[in-house]
Amino acid sequence: MTFIEKLSAAWEKSNSLLCVGLDPDTKRFPEYLRGQPDSIFAFCKNIIDSTADLVCAFKPQIAYFHAARAENQLEDICSYIRENYPDIPVILDAKRGDIGATAQQYAREVFERYNADAVTLSPYMGFDSVEPYLEYTGKGAIVLARTSNPGGSDLQFLKVSESGKTIPLYQHVAHLVAEKWNTHGQCALVVGATFPHEIAEVRSIIGDMPLLIPGIGAQGGDIEATVNAGRTANGRGMMINSSRAILYAGIDQNENYASVSRQAAIKTRDEINRFR
């Protein structure tokens, strides 16, 4: 099953557009987990088990695992999801953007070592930086277009000329991905929930291509505006990510943190569904 097929099936099965980001910051773990040798795996496993029926995807953020020397725990987390929740896509949030042999090794890491279903990519170095990932024909390439951070405007709003019109760079990226780079039909784009107008602009360019939308929850993106701007005609088309607002909702509950995270996930999923 390809990434897009798996994502479509997950939307259908879960009736959810919620993606839970796995950003395990050991400094924020509940007290009873701190100092345990496999605390990152245990923390993420409990979150996964408590929210799996509520999501369309899980998104581990690779930097949190690398910084903690926990790559093996990331492998275990990816394997755990595949073995126990095989219908849920795993998106590795790595934002890779190199070229040539280096990009080939990054692609190998993502799709062979971690066996992720999709990966986030930076398009700054052009098609060369995306092409090695497309060689894995059933895997997803999720390209940054309009990111949720304010500083994204420094580059993403630069004006470029396309077909006789002047448009922002993020729209040019959307055109490239939708019209030239999506060679196997497995591409998607990242557009932040903090910019609903830009979500709508990108949606008008790419048709029904999926959007990964960070920026709700801790970053303050408006759910109603996000859904109205990004949904497709069938009320899908989005992976709306929440990380910290779900992961750390119940940290003060110690051993019961995952049940509080589940309630936060239910609330977020239901609010998203209100506007679909």
MOVENSUL-V764650 format. One record per residue. N is the residue number from 1. D_CENTER is the distance of its C-alpha to the mean C-alpha in whole Angstrom. Layout:
n: [N & N]
d_center: [D_CENTER & D_CENTER]
This chain:
n: [1 & 2 & 3 & 4 & 5 & 6 & 7 & 8 & 9 & 10 & 11 & 12 & 13 & 14 & 15 & 16 & 17 & 18 & 19 & 20 & 21 & 22 & 23 & 24 & 25 & 26 & 27 & 28 & 29 & 30 & 31 & 32 & 33 & 34 & 35 & 36 & 37 & 38 & 39 & 40 & 41 & 42 & 43 & 44 & 45 & 46 & 47 & 48 & 49 & 50 & 51 & 52 & 53 & 54 & 55 & 56 & 57 & 58 & 59 & 60 & 61 & 62 & 63 & 64 & 65 & 66 & 67 & 68 & 69 & 70 & 71 & 72 & 73 & 74 & 75 & 76 & 77 & 78 & 79 & 80 & 81 & 82 & 83 & 84 & 85 & 86 & 87 & 88 & 89 & 90 & 91 & 92 & 93 & 94 & 95 & 96 & 97 & 98 & 99 & 100 & 101 & 102 & 103 & 104 & 105 & 106 & 107 & 108 & 109 & 110 & 111 & 112 & 113 & 114 & 115 & 116 & 117 & 118 & 119 & 120 & 121 & 122 & 123 & 124 & 125 & 126 & 127 & 128 & 129 & 130 & 131 & 132 & 133 & 134 & 135 & 136 & 137 & 138 & 139 & 140 & 141 & 142 & 143 & 144 & 145 & 146 & 147 & 148 & 149 & 150 & 151 & 152 & 153 & 154 & 155 & 156 & 157 & 158 & 159 & 160 & 161 & 162 & 163 & 164 & 165 & 166 & 167 & 168 & 169 & 170 & 171 & 172 & 173 & 174 & 175 & 176 & 177 & 178 & 179 & 180 & 181 & 182 & 183 & 184 & 185 & 186 & 187 & 188 & 189 & 190 & 191 & 192 & 193 & 194 & 195 & 196 & 197 & 198 & 199 & 200 & 201 & 202 & 203 & 204 & 205 & 206 & 207 & 208 & 209 & 210 & 211 & 212 & 213 & 214 & 215 & 216 & 217 & 218 & 219 & 220 & 221 & 222 & 223 & 224 & 225 & 226 & 227 & 228 & 229 & 230 & 231 & 232 & 233 & 234 & 235 & 236 & 237 & 238 & 239 & 240 & 241 & 242 & 243 & 244 & 245 & 246 & 247 & 248 & 249 & 250 & 251 & 252 & 253 & 254 & 255 & 256 & 257 & 258 & 259 & 260 & 261 & 262 & 263 & 264 & 265 & 266 & 267 & 268 & 269 & 270 & 271 & 272 & 273 & 274 & 275 & 276]
d_center: [19 & 16 & 13 & 13 & 16 & 14 & 12 & 15 & 17 & 14 & 14 & 18 & 19 & 17 & 18 & 14 & 11 & 10 & 7 & 8 & 7 & 10 & 11 & 15 & 18 & 21 & 23 & 21 & 22 & 25 & 28 & 29 & 26 & 27 & 29 & 28 & 27 & 24 & 23 & 19 & 19 & 21 & 19 & 16 & 18 & 19 & 16 & 15 & 19 & 19 & 16 & 15 & 17 & 15 & 12 & 10 & 8 & 7 & 5 & 8 & 9 & 12 & 14 & 15 & 16 & 18 & 19 & 21 & 22 & 20 & 19 & 21 & 19 & 16 & 17 & 19 & 16 & 14 & 18 & 18 & 15 & 17 & 20 & 20 & 17 & 17 & 16 & 13 & 10 & 9 & 6 & 7 & 6 & 10 & 10 & 13 & 16 & 19 & 22 & 24 & 25 & 23 & 20 & 21 & 21 & 17 & 17 & 19 & 17 & 14 & 15 & 19 & 19 & 15 & 15 & 12 & 11 & 9 & 8 & 7 & 11 & 13 & 16 & 19 & 21 & 21 & 20 & 22 & 19 & 17 & 19 & 19 & 16 & 18 & 20 & 18 & 19 & 17 & 14 & 11 & 11 & 8 & 10 & 10 & 13 & 14 & 12 & 12 & 15 & 19 & 19 & 17 & 20 & 22 & 21 & 19 & 22 & 25 & 27 & 27 & 29 & 28 & 31 & 33 & 31 & 29 & 26 & 23 & 21 & 18 & 19 & 21 & 18 & 17 & 20 & 20 & 17 & 18 & 22 & 22 & 19 & 18 & 21 & 19 & 18 & 14 & 12 & 10 & 10 & 8 & 10 & 11 & 12 & 15 & 16 & 17 & 20 & 18 & 15 & 18 & 20 & 17 & 17 & 21 & 20 & 18 & 19 & 17 & 14 & 11 & 9 & 5 & 7 & 7 & 11 & 12 & 14 & 15 & 15 & 17 & 15 & 17 & 16 & 19 & 19 & 15 & 16 & 19 & 18 & 15 & 16 & 18 & 21 & 21 & 18 & 15 & 13 & 10 & 7 & 8 & 6 & 9 & 10 & 14 & 15 & 15 & 15 & 18 & 20 & 22 & 23 & 27 & 27 & 27 & 27 & 26 & 23 & 21 & 23 & 22 & 18 & 19 & 21 & 18 & 16 & 18 & 19 & 16 & 16 & 19 & 19 & 16 & 18 & 21 & 21 & 19]
